[in-house]
Amino acid sequence: MINSDAICQIGVVVHDIEKTGQLFADFLGVERPEVASSGPVEIAKATYKGEPSNATCKMMFFELQNLQLELIQPDEQPSIWRDVLDEKGEGIHHIAFQVKGAKAHMQTLAEKGYPTTMSGNYGDGSGMYAYLDTVGDLKMIIELLESF
């Protein structure tokens, strides 16, 4: 359905990105990446459950040999990140696939029963993300990433 067979990212929600990031850095034997922000609301233009969202998060990206490990510390605003952290605790949030034509995929997947729960632009405006409600069938959240 998405014309991609390569996972490009695993996302993990955490309460304390600094602490968890350092633990991962120590475990992997690498320097801890800088903490990034999800970006200004005006650029991110996030939606959550079909409504505009002011939710933000802190992120940390570990560039591994074959994929990216993303740590996510959400703010207190309603979001798919906050939902998972509050309901399930810290741990894997999603797996992501790099795609072309994300908006078309979002529409097709919604028609097949996988609606988009949250979407927006990268904080620097260079691409977009979309989280799909695939937990019922695929047992996890799937994220589509598209770089412009």
C-alpha positions in Angstrom: 0.0 0.0 0.0 2.9 2.4 0.6 5.3 1.2 -2.0 8.2 1.0 0.5 9.8 -2.0 2.2 12.6 -0.3 4.1 12.1 0.9 7.7 14.0 4.1 8.1 13.3 5.0 11.7 12.2 3.6 15.0 10.6 6.1 17.4 10.7 5.8 21.2 8.7 8.0 23.6 10.5 8.9 26.9 9.9 11.0 30.0 13.5 12.4 30.1 15.2 12.8 26.8 18.5 14.0 28.3 18.8 11.0 30.6 17.6 8.4 28.1 19.7 9.9 25.3 22.8 9.6 27.4 22.0 6.0 28.3 21.6 5.2 24.6 24.8 7.0 23.7 26.7 5.1 26.4 25.2 1.8 25.2 26.0 2.5 21.6 29.5 3.9 22.3 28.7 7.2 20.5 28.4 10.9 21.4 25.0 11.9 22.5 23.2 13.9 19.8 21.9 17.4 20.4 18.3 17.8 21.5 16.1 19.2 18.7 12.7 20.8 18.8 9.7 19.9 16.8 9.8 23.5 15.5 7.6 26.5 15.5 3.9 25.8 15.4 3.6 28.1 12.3 5.9 25.8 10.3 4.9 22.5 11.8 1.2 23.0 11.1 0.4 19.9 13.1 -3.0 18.3 13.3 -4.1 15.8 15.9 -7.3 13.8 15.3 -8.2 16.2 12.5 -7.8 19.4 14.4 -5.0 22.0 14.5 -2.5 21.1 17.3 0.0 23.2 19.3 1.7 20.0 20.6 5.4 20.1 20.5 8.2 17.7 21.5 11.9 17.4 22.1 13.6 15.0 19.8 17.0 13.3 19.6 18.2 11.4 16.5 20.8 8.6 16.6 22.0 7.9 13.0 22.7 4.2 13.0 24.1 2.2 10.1 20.8 1.1 8.7 18.2 3.3 10.3 17.5 6.3 12.6 16.6 5.9 16.3 14.4 8.8 17.3 13.8 9.6 21.0 10.7 11.8 21.6 9.8 13.7 24.8 6.3 15.2 24.3 5.0 18.3 26.0 1.7 18.1 27.9 -0.5 19.1 25.0 -2.7 16.3 23.5 -0.8 14.4 20.8 -0.2 10.9 19.6 3.2 11.0 21.5 1.5 12.0 24.8 -1.2 9.4 24.3 1.3 6.5 24.0 3.4 7.8 26.8 0.4 8.2 29.2 -1.3 5.0 28.2 1.6 2.6 27.7 4.6 4.3 29.3 8.1 4.7 27.8 9.0 2.5 24.8 8.6 2.0 21.1 6.2 4.5 19.7 6.4 3.9 15.9 8.3 2.5 13.0 8.6 4.8 10.0 8.9 4.4 6.2 10.3 7.1 3.8 7.7 7.5 1.0 6.9 9.7 -1.9 3.4 11.2 -2.2 2.6 10.9 1.5 -0.7 12.9 1.2 -1.9 10.5 -1.5 -0.9 7.5 0.7 -2.7 9.0 3.7 -5.9 9.3 1.7 -5.6 5.7 0.3 -4.8 4.3 3.7 -7.7 6.1 5.3 -10.0 4.5 2.8 -8.6 1.1 3.7 -9.3 1.7 7.4 -6.0 3.3 8.5 -6.8 7.0 9.3 -4.1 9.6 10.0 -4.1 10.4 13.7 -1.4 13.1 13.6 0.5 14.9 10.9 2.6 17.9 10.2 5.7 19.3 8.7 9.3 18.9 9.9 10.3 21.8 12.1 12.5 23.2 9.4 9.9 22.8 6.7 11.9 20.3 4.6 9.3 17.5 4.8 6.3 16.1 6.4 5.3 13.2 8.7 2.0 11.3 9.2 1.2 8.8 12.0 -1.4 6.2 11.0 -3.8 4.4 13.2 -2.6 0.9 12.3 -2.4 -0.6 15.9 -5.6 -2.7 15.5 -4.2 -4.7 12.5 -0.4 -4.1 12.5 0.0 -3.9 16.3 1.9 -0.6 16.1 1.8 2.9 14.9 3.2 3.4 11.4 4.7 6.7 10.4 5.1 8.0 6.8 8.0 10.4 6.2 8.4 12.5 3.1 11.3 14.8 2.4 10.6 17.7 0.0 
